[in-house]
Amino acid sequence: MNVKIERLNSQFEKEISMILQTEVKDSDIQFVTVTGCEITSDLSFCKVYFTVLEDKNREKILEALNKASSFIRGQLSQRIEIRHTPELKFIYDESIEYGNHIEKLIQEVHKKEELEDKN
């Protein structure tokens, strides 16, 4: 990946987080954590990965983020100097959830090993 895209990914992640915390009025969106951005090489699309504290609201929040995407995109165009601000596509980041699941499995294996060692 080229340096310009990496820099933009980082800048977009930081700015979208700030916009969600300070500019967006929807209370559902304010507790969203942006975990990463991937801008395509032609700068036409940006995948914005996010997580939420309460997993049960995931679909509702995803819908709210997609509704707010044009507003967020407009804010980005004012904050980041770029000829064409990419279209935003919000995607729930399951990597943290997956990592927690793996961690839990590892802990279960260790507990079983400890029980077997005691017997």
C-alpha positions, 0 to 999 in steps of 0.5 A: 500500500502506498504511503499517501493511502496509508496516511489518508486512512489514518487521517480519515479514521481520526477525523471520522471519530471526531465527527461522530463524537462532536458533530453527529446529533444521533445519540446511537452513533456517539458511542461508536468506535472507529477501528480502521479505514481502508481507502481504495487506490483510486480514492473513490471508496472508503471502508470504515470499520467500527465497533460498538459497546452494546452488540445488540444494537449493531444493525440499528447503529449500522443503519444510522451510520449509513444514513449519516454518511453523506453528512460525515463525508461533507464534514471530511471534505471540509477538514481534509484537503483532497480533490474528491472525498471518497464514498463511505461504507460502514462495516462492523469490525468483527475482529475484536469479537473474534479475538475475544472468542479466541481468548476465551477458548484459550482460557478454557484449554488452560483450565482443562490442562490445570485440572488434568495436571491436578488429577 
